[in-house]
Amino acid sequence: MNTLSDPRYAQVAYTNGYEFTEGTGYTLPEYPFVAPPELLEKRVGRHRVVIVGGGITGLTLACGLTKLGLQAVLLDEDNTVGVKGASSRGICYTQKSLEIFQRYGVFDRIARKGIEWSVGRTFAGQDEVFSFDLKAQSAFNLSQQPAFINIQQFYIEGYLVERIVELNRQRSGVDLRWSSRVVAFEQNAKAALLTVQTPQGSYQIEAEHVIDATGSHTPFHGWVGAQLDGKRGDDRWCIADVKFKTTPPTERHTWIEAPFNENRAVWQHLMGDEVWRIDYQMAPNADPAQVSREDVVRERLQRQFGKDVACDIVWVGPYAYRSQCVRQMRIGRVFFIGDTAKVVSPFGARGGNTGIADADNLAWKLAAVLRGMAPESLLNTYHDERLEAAQRNVLVTNRTARFLRPADPAAQLFRQATLALAKKHRFARNMVNTGRMAEANTYSRSPACQGGGVSVQNVSFHWANGKPGVLNTLIDWADGCLLLLVFGPLGAAETQRLRQLAATTPMLRVVQVIEPGVTALAQEHLIDNKGHLRRACQATDRRWALVRPDSYLAGTGGGIDGALVAQLGRALTLI
């Protein structure tokens, strides 16, 4: 049988297919439908921003906009988070995502519920062929957030809902509208028009900007004529969420060739509530209903953990992976974020985490434009930056997929040779590709960033009064504005030029960063007592660093001069 067209996988292949679910499932919150003014008053509403889709990406954007004081509407066709209790979905959240969540006010809840980890081990048969400890790597060790936390996706979505409600009590923000499905869409030079179906009837709303966060099966692709590049493979998996009476080691374990799974791949992760996610690679012609039966899964668990293994099965479901990426992240008034923009296999934690970064990138740009502090052209940089990230993540995950399931004899021979070398020689172990763990994407193609557009970690420093602080708090203080960090002592002339620049640029906040014992001339200053801030900004030999509200570096420079003014203009697309 041609597995690429196997009808048994037609409804279980991608994001939302969980028809063969077994196990106890998860209990999720339910949110009531509240009739909006447009429905009650039978009128067309007008909103500046409408978010369609209340998954992790849409809710992250909604939280970011609310935190920046923007009003918007979020429409979700469901009345809960997650997938009706069927699946934990994404589980592995990167340091960059955790830094974003810390800035948005939900990290502490995530840290309490989730499982922090940094060590991973990869096996081929009984042999360990690769291992890592992310805490020892410079790409992760400066931040106040850990390299990874494993937690069920629905928990984060629920925390985001709670946070949006909390922020709405302080000031009007994003209106969360549940059980509200967009069934028609059109756009023109004046506005976008959305038709929304609810349990109490339909209504229409207009929007200046529409953010599509509905997932890989979005109707917006067809409505706006989006072009996509995609690839569908025949790699099949069965995923089980399991609660053991006696738990395995908390390290991330990966088997490229697992003897207890017919020498196919296996992933093993611990997440919240002492639930383990175990991914079993299946034969390409496997029957999804059969491999997902509870008795079959228990037999598979016994082969891995022993016949006496005692466990409860929380959820089981079949899965198949594909890659897909839009060619344009923005078409007219519509922005694609998360899985509407790209679909990747989960290797290396590049799916949901990419969507979270999409949302954070777009949030501050929308806020800057709608506040009148930046031109409309700033929104175009969302496409430049996040398409590069999406394409890179598709490339990396496709390479991993090819390694795990070689498509031809040459690829199979390469994998066999790599594993044989890795078992005997340390130098070959870095060649083992089981999912390059995600670091924050860079923006090398962005016209708004000088020097590659790298993410600045949430490092520590001391405030002027000696109390400890972190970069995220400084970004919060800037309230959606660019943050100019000026390192070292300042002369009177430099101080005056900086004051003039700040006074004439509403989108700018200036802070002097000094070493202990140096006298500060700027009113706003802090002490980089360990040099972490300078290092994170890649400004060891530079005088200033321009940090964006999404904690990305817009540029660095050596003097308080015209180059600084020019980079500020590029960061805001003024030049």
Residue pairs with C-beta under 8 A, 6 or more apart in sequence:
1 285
3 9
3 234
3 236
3 284
3 285
4 232
4 233
4 234
6 285
8 287
8 288
8 289
9 236
9 288
9 318
9 320
11 17
11 19
12 18
12 19
12 20
12 288
12 317
12 318
12 319
12 320
13 319
13 320
13 322
14 216
14 217
14 320
14 322
14 343
15 215
15 216
15 217
15 339
15 343
16 83
16 215
16 217
17 317
17 318
18 83
18 86
18 87
18 317
20 288
20 289
20 292
20 293
20 316
20 317
20 318
21 86
21 87
21 292
21 315
21 316
21 317
22 292
22 293
22 294
22 297
22 313
22 315
22 316
23 240
23 241
23 294
23 312
23 313
23 314
23 315
23 316
24 312
24 313
24 314
24 315
25 85
25 86
25 314
25 315
26 82
26 85
26 86
26 87
26 88
26 152
26 154
26 314
26 315
27 85
28 80
28 81
28 82
28 84
28 85
28 154
28 158
29 80
29 81
29 158
29 161
30 79
30 80
31 79
31 80
31 161
31 176
31 178
32 79
32 178
33 79
33 178
33 179
33 180
33 198
33 199
33 200
34 177
34 178
35 198
35 200
36 45
36 175
36 177
36 203
37 43
37 45
38 44
38 45
38 196
38 203
38 204
38 205
39 198
39 200
39 201
39 203
42 203
44 193
44 203
44 204
44 205
44 206
45 73
45 203
45 204
45 205
45 206
46 191
46 205
46 206
46 207
47 71
47 72
47 73
47 205
47 206
47 207
47 208
48 70
48 71
48 72
48 207
48 208
48 209
48 370
49 65
49 70
49 71
49 72
49 73
49 207
49 208
49 209
49 210
49 211
49 366
49 370
50 72
50 73
50 74
50 75
50 192
50 194
50 205
50 207
50 209
50 210
50 211
51 58
51 61
51 62
51 72
51 73
51 74
51 75
51 174
51 211
51 213
52 58
52 74
52 75
52 76
52 182
52 194
52 210
52 211
52 212
52 213
52 214
52 220
53 74
53 75
53 76
53 212
53 213
53 214
53 215
53 218
53 338
53 340
54 62
54 74
54 75
54 76
54 78
54 81
54 157
54 176
54 178
54 213
55 81
55 157
55 213
55 215
55 338
55 339
55 355
56 90
56 153
56 156
56 157
56 160
56 338
56 352
56 355
56 356
57 213
57 337
57 338
57 339
57 352
57 355
57 356
57 358
57 359
58 74
58 76
58 211
58 213
58 337
58 338
58 359
59 74
59 81
59 157
59 160
59 161
59 164
60 100
60 104
60 160
60 355
60 356
60 359
60 360
61 211
61 213
61 337
61 358
61 359
61 362
61 363
62 72
62 74
62 160
62 164
62 173
62 174
62 176
63 104
63 105
63 106
63 160
63 163
63 164
63 167
63 174
64 104
64 359
64 360
64 363
64 364
65 72
65 173
65 174
65 363
65 366
65 367
66 72
66 164
66 167
66 168
66 173
66 174
67 103
67 104
67 105
67 167
67 173
68 363
68 364
68 367
68 479
68 480
69 171
69 173
69 367
70 173
70 174
70 366
70 367
70 370
71 172
71 173
71 174
71 175
72 173
72 174
72 175
73 174
73 175
73 177
73 205
73 207
74 174
74 175
74 176
74 177
75 177
75 180
75 181
75 182
75 194
75 196
76 176
76 177
76 178
76 179
76 180
77 179
77 180
77 181
77 182
78 84
78 178
78 179
79 178
79 179
81 154
81 157
81 158
81 161
82 88
82 89
82 152
82 153
82 154
82 157
83 89
83 154
86 315
86 317
87 241
87 315
87 317
88 152
88 153
88 154
88 241
88 271
88 275
88 277
88 314
88 315
89 152
89 153
89 154
89 352
90 153
90 346
90 351
90 352
91 150
91 151
91 152
91 153
91 269
91 271
91 277
92 148
92 150
92 269
92 346
92 349
92 353
93 101
93 110
93 114
93 148
93 149
93 150
93 151
93 156
93 349
93 352
93 353
93 356
94 147
94 148
94 349
94 353
94 437
94 438
94 439
94 440
95 140
95 143
95 145
95 146
95 147
95 148
95 439
95 440
95 457
96 353
96 356
96 357
96 438
96 439
96 440
96 455
97 352
97 353
97 356
97 357
98 107
98 110
98 145
98 146
98 149
99 143
99 145
99 457
99 458
99 472
99 551
100 356
100 357
100 360
100 550
100 551
101 107
101 110
101 156
101 356
102 108
102 144
102 145
102 458
102 472
103 458
103 472
103 475
103 476
103 551
104 160
104 163
105 163
105 166
105 167
106 156
106 159
106 160
106 162
106 163
107 145
109 159
110 149
110 151
110 155
110 156
110 159
111 149
113 151
113 155
113 272
113 273
114 149
114 150
114 151
114 155
114 271
114 272
115 149
115 150
115 151
115 250
115 270
115 271
115 272
116 146
116 148
116 149
117 146
117 147
117 148
117 149
117 150
117 250
117 251
117 252
117 270
118 133
118 134
118 135
118 140
118 146
118 147
118 148
119 131
119 132
119 133
119 134
119 251
119 252
120 131
120 132
120 134
120 251
120 252
120 253
120 254
120 437
121 128
121 130
121 131
121 251
121 252
121 253
121 254
122 128
122 129
122 130
122 131
122 253
122 254
122 255
122 256
122 432
122 434
123 129
123 253
123 254
123 255
123 256
123 257
123 258
124 255
124 256
124 257
124 419
124 422
124 423
124 432
125 257
125 259
125 263
126 259
127 423
129 256
129 419
129 422
129 423
129 429
129 432
130 422
130 429
130 430
130 432
130 434
131 429
132 437
134 140
134 147
134 148
134 437
135 141
135 147
137 147
139 439
140 147
140 439
142 457
142 459
142 532
142 535
142 536
143 457
143 458
143 459
144 458
144 459
144 460
144 470
144 472
145 458
147 437
148 349
148 437
150 269
150 270
150 271
150 272
150 277
151 271
151 272
152 271
152 272
152 273
152 275
153 352
155 272
161 176
164 173
164 174
164 176
165 176
167 173
168 174
177 196
179 198
179 199
180 196
180 197
180 198
181 196
181 197
181 198
182 194
182 195
182 196
182 197
182 214
182 219
183 195
183 196
183 197
183 202
184 194
184 195
185 192
185 193
185 194
185 195
185 210
185 219
185 220
185 223
185 224
186 192
186 193
186 223
187 193
187 210
187 224
187 332
187 333
187 334
191 206
191 207
191 208
191 333
192 206
192 207
192 208
192 209
192 210
192 332
192 333
192 334
193 204
193 205
193 206
194 204
194 205
194 206
194 207
194 210
195 202
195 203
195 204
196 202
196 203
196 204
196 205
207 333
208 333
209 333
209 335
209 366
209 379
210 220
210 333
210 334
210 335
211 334
211 335
211 337
211 362
212 218
212 220
212 334
212 335
212 336
212 337
212 340
213 337
213 338
213 340
213 355
213 359
214 220
214 340
215 338
215 339
215 340
216 324
216 339
216 340
216 343
218 336
218 340
220 226
220 334
220 336
220 340
221 228
221 326
221 340
224 331
224 332
224 334
225 331
226 326
226 327
226 328
226 331
226 336
227 326
227 327
227 328
228 324
228 325
228 326
228 327
229 324
229 325
229 327
230 322
230 323
230 324
230 325
230 343
231 322
231 323
231 324
231 398
232 322
233 320
233 321
233 322
233 401
233 405
234 284
234 320
234 405
235 281
235 284
235 320
235 321
235 345
235 401
235 404
235 405
236 281
236 282
236 283
236 284
236 286
236 288
236 291
236 318
236 319
236 320
237 279
237 280
237 281
237 282
237 318
237 319
237 320
237 321
238 279
238 280
238 282
238 286
238 288
238 291
238 292
238 297
238 300
238 316
238 317
238 318
238 319
239 277
239 278
239 279
239 280
239 315
239 316
239 317
239 318
239 319
240 277
240 278
240 280
240 297
240 300
240 301
240 313
240 315
240 316
241 275
241 276
241 277
241 278
241 313
241 314
241 315
241 316
242 275
242 276
242 278
242 301
242 311
242 312
242 313
242 314
243 273
243 274
243 275
243 276
243 311
243 312
243 313
243 314
244 274
244 276
244 305
244 309
244 310
244 311
245 310
245 311
246 310
247 270
247 274
247 276
248 268
248 270
248 276
248 305
250 270
252 267
252 268
252 269
253 266
253 267
253 268
254 265
254 266
254 267
254 268
254 434
254 435
255 261
255 265
255 266
256 265
256 403
256 404
256 415
256 419
256 432
256 434
257 263
257 264
257 265
257 419
258 264
258 265
258 266
258 304
260 266
260 300
260 303
260 304
261 280
261 281
261 300
261 303
261 304
262 283
264 280
264 281
264 282
264 283
265 279
265 281
265 404
265 434
266 278
266 279
266 280
266 281
266 304
267 277
267 278
267 279
268 276
268 277
268 278
268 279
269 276
269 277
269 278
270 276
270 277
271 277
275 314
278 301
278 304
280 291
280 300
281 404
281 405
282 291
282 318
284 405
286 318
288 318
289 318
290 296
291 297
291 318
292 316
292 317
292 318
294 313
294 316
297 313
297 316
298 313
301 309
301 311
302 309
305 311
321 344
321 345
321 346
321 401
322 343
322 345
323 342
323 343
323 344
323 345
323 394
323 397
323 398
323 401
324 342
324 343
324 394
325 341
325 342
325 343
325 387
325 390
325 391
325 394
326 336
326 340
326 341
326 342
326 387
326 390
328 336
328 383
328 387
329 335
329 336
329 341
329 382
329 383
329 386
329 387
329 390
330 336
330 379
330 380
330 382
330 383
335 362
335 379
335 382
337 355
337 358
337 359
337 362
337 386
338 352
338 354
338 355
338 358
338 359
339 351
339 355
341 355
341 358
341 386
341 387
341 390
342 354
342 390
342 391
342 393
342 394
343 351
344 350
344 351
344 354
344 393
344 394
344 397
344 398
345 351
345 397
345 398
345 400
345 401
346 397
346 435
347 396
347 397
347 400
347 401
347 404
347 434
347 435
348 393
348 396
348 397
348 400
348 435
348 436
348 437
348 438
349 435
349 437
349 438
350 393
350 396
350 397
350 438
353 438
354 389
354 390
354 393
354 438
354 441
357 386
357 389
357 440
357 441
357 550
358 386
358 389
360 550
361 382
361 385
361 386
361 550
361 552
362 379
362 382
362 386
363 550
364 480
364 548
364 549
364 550
365 374
365 378
365 379
365 381
365 382
366 379
367 480
367 549
368 374
368 378
368 480
368 507
368 572
369 375
369 376
369 378
369 379
371 480
373 480
373 481
373 506
373 507
374 507
374 572
374 573
374 574
375 572
375 573
375 574
377 573
378 448
378 572
378 573
380 573
381 446
381 447
381 448
381 573
384 443
384 445
384 446
384 447
384 448
385 443
385 445
385 446
385 448
385 449
385 453
388 441
388 443
388 444
388 445
388 446
389 441
389 443
392 441
393 438
393 441
396 436
397 435
399 433
400 433
400 434
400 435
400 436
402 411
403 411
403 415
403 433
403 434
404 434
406 412
406 414
406 415
418 428
418 431
418 432
419 432
421 428
421 431
422 428
422 429
422 431
422 432
440 454
440 455
441 455
442 452
442 453
442 454
442 455
443 449
443 452
443 453
443 552
444 452
444 453
446 453
447 570
447 573
448 554
448 570
448 571
448 572
448 573
449 552
449 553
449 554
449 555
449 570
449 571
450 554
450 555
450 556
450 567
450 570
451 538
451 553
451 555
451 556
453 552
453 553
453 554
454 538
454 552
454 553
455 551
455 552
455 553
456 471
456 536
456 537
456 545
456 547
456 551
456 552
456 553
457 471
457 536
457 551
458 470
458 471
458 472
458 551
459 470
459 471
459 532
459 533
459 535
459 536
460 468
460 469
460 470
460 530
460 532
461 468
461 469
461 470
461 471
461 513
461 526
461 527
461 528
461 529
461 530
461 532
461 533
462 468
462 469
462 526
462 527
462 529
463 469
463 526
463 527
464 520
464 525
464 526
464 527
466 527
469 526
471 533
471 536
471 547
471 551
472 551
474 483
474 511
474 526
475 483
475 547
475 549
475 551
477 509
478 509
478 549
480 549
481 506
481 507
481 508
481 509
481 549
482 507
482 508
482 509
482 546
482 547
482 548
482 549
482 554
482 568
482 571
482 572
483 509
483 511
483 546
483 547
483 548
483 549
484 498
484 501
484 502
484 508
484 509
484 510
484 511
484 544
484 545
484 546
484 547
484 564
484 568
485 511
485 513
485 533
485 537
485 539
485 544
485 545
485 546
485 547
486 494
486 498
486 510
486 511
486 512
486 513
486 522
486 543
486 544
486 560
487 513
487 514
487 528
487 534
487 539
487 542
487 543
487 544
487 545
488 513
488 514
488 515
488 518
488 543
489 514
489 518
489 519
489 521
490 498
490 512
490 520
490 521
490 522
492 521
494 560
495 521
495 522
497 560
498 510
498 522
498 560
499 510
501 508
501 510
501 564
501 565
501 568
502 508
502 509
502 510
505 568
507 572
508 568
509 524
510 522
510 524
511 522
511 524
511 525
511 526
512 520
512 521
512 522
512 524
512 525
512 526
513 525
513 526
513 527
513 528
513 533
513 534
514 520
514 525
514 526
514 527
514 528
515 527
515 528
515 529
515 531
516 527
516 529
526 533
528 534
534 540
534 545
537 545
537 547
537 553
537 556
538 545
538 553
538 556
539 545
539 556
541 558
542 556
542 557
542 558
543 557
543 558
543 559
543 560
544 556
544 557
544 560
544 564
545 553
545 555
545 556
546 553
546 554
546 555
546 556
546 564
546 567
546 568
546 571
547 553
547 554
548 554
548 571
554 567
554 570
554 571
555 567
555 570
555 571
557 563
557 564
557 567
566 575
568 574
569 575
